[in-house]
Amino acid sequence: MRDPSGFMREEYQTLVEKGFDWKLRVLEGPSAPRCRVDGKDVIMLCSNNYLNLSNHPRLRQAAKEAIDTHGVGSGSVRPIAGNMDLHLKVEKKLASFKRTESSLIYQTGFAANAGLVPQLAGKGDVIISDELNHGSIIDGVRLTKSDRMIFPHRDMGELEKVLKEADKKYKRILVVTDGVFSMDGDIQHMDKIQDLANEVGAMTFVDDAHGEGVIGPDGRGIGAHFGIAGKIDVEMGTFSKAFGVVGGLIAGSQDLVNFALNKSRTWLLSGSHPPQVAAAQFAAIDVLETEPEHVNNLWDNTKYFKKELDSMGFDTGQSETPITPVMVGESHKAKALSERTFELGVFALPIVFPMVARDKARIRTMMNAGLTKDDLNDALAAFEKAGKELDII
Ligand SMILES: *Cc1c(COP(=O)(O)O)cnc(C)c1O
């Protein structure tokens, strides 16, 4: 007799034996710089809520008001009956924030990549990817019949060669890349990619999930950071990170938006955001436009935290952004450091193989605009104590 679900138990058991299973922590209350996790008061260093907007009074208020005026659900997918005035308001504001002609909101960033990438290239075309691109891009690429080419991480010389080769063989060429890479916090050479793409008439697509609200003037993202806002064919991003809410987005030309909303199956076949989400998204952009202190605090905290970690003797890698890896090396040591710092009141998760190379295990800390100097000093003291105990520094 077949055991129809036996593989679930077996595969799970294998993950547990290898230590690759997720042990879920429980957040009791809001995701805030100081929060409660598994019954313990801790300093949060692993949330993507970079600007602490998820707790901003204007976002909370906007969400509550939208429930009163519009209810808690949109009732449908957008192409049928779920296209609310609140959704359109966000898209208009987002396009103005990103300095693009138009924009479109998706249910999530994952849905934007998985829904749009496969529509942009097909048989006879090629998608060219950075080797370290996010899984949602990779899944989007897998849904196409297009050929694929990979270039080594941020290697513009190699990209140029790949583009020249692609230029001879293919009709459409799409270059797709993360803007800020989430494991190391380094920034893609988007200005150079745009120039190289222009030479052969290739399309460019950047996933700016960790750049929006973080880099560029007022946190406008990677286009603004390099002074090429509106020139990249597709700027994709998310409301689930620095914007503090949830939802995916693309910004670009009206042609792009007309095409994307008629073609992306993840957009067409999935219910739209509830009113309170759309209202909070709108408020998040408005806060970024009117309260520059959040982005400034984020960078001040980042500089201070990195400088202090470095002076203690930690290796913080190549990051150029608030993503601050604390490099450890071996997986078990990275896990031990995370457990010990948690006991000392700091919540930061280890990143180990297979997410990064076997000898590149680390704790990935993410800075937050809402952390005070005292919070940072407490977190640093915990890292110093645990780092010494474990012979890392
Ligand atoms: C988080 C992330 C996504 C997914 O965004 P969601 O809106 O959370 O689905 C996509 N790409 C990158 C690079 C990310 O870091």
Ligand as a Chemical Component Dictionary entry (heavy atoms), coordinates in Angstrom:
data_LIG
# 
_chem_comp.id                   LIG 
_chem_comp.type                 NON-POLYMER 
_chem_comp.pdbx_formal_charge   0 
_chem_comp.three_letter_code    LIG 
# 
loop_
_chem_comp_atom.comp_id 
_chem_comp_atom.atom_id 
_chem_comp_atom.alt_atom_id 
_chem_comp_atom.type_symbol 
_chem_comp_atom.charge 
_chem_comp_atom.model_Cartn_x 
_chem_comp_atom.model_Cartn_y 
_chem_comp_atom.model_Cartn_z 
_chem_comp_atom.pdbx_ordinal 
LIG C1 C1 C 0 11.328 40.514 0.016  1  
LIG C2 C2 C 0 11.709 40.438 -1.387 2  
LIG C3 C3 C 0 10.767 40.162 -2.382 3  
LIG C4 C4 C 0 9.350  39.787 -2.059 4  
LIG O1 O1 O 0 8.597  40.882 -1.672 5  
LIG P1 P1 P 0 7.202  40.633 -0.938 6  
LIG O2 O2 O 0 6.446  41.877 -1.196 7  
LIG O3 O3 O 0 7.502  40.443 0.519  8  
LIG O4 O4 O 0 6.576  39.432 -1.552 9  
LIG C5 C5 C 0 11.168 40.182 -3.701 10 
LIG N1 N1 N 0 12.443 40.467 -4.026 11 
LIG C6 C6 C 0 13.395 40.737 -3.107 12 
LIG C7 C7 C 0 14.783 41.059 -3.521 13 
LIG C8 C8 C 0 13.062 40.718 -1.756 14 
LIG O5 O5 O 0 13.990 40.966 -0.841 15 
# 
loop_
_chem_comp_bond.comp_id 
_chem_comp_bond.atom_id_1 
_chem_comp_bond.atom_id_2 
_chem_comp_bond.value_order 
_chem_comp_bond.pdbx_ordinal 
LIG C1 C2 SING 1  
LIG C2 C3 SING 2  
LIG C2 C8 DOUB 3  
LIG C3 C4 SING 4  
LIG C3 C5 DOUB 5  
LIG C4 O1 SING 6  
LIG O1 P1 SING 7  
LIG P1 O2 DOUB 8  
LIG P1 O3 SING 9  
LIG P1 O4 SING 10 
LIG C5 N1 SING 11 
LIG N1 C6 DOUB 12 
LIG C6 C7 SING 13 
LIG C6 C8 SING 14 
LIG C8 O5 SING 15 
# 
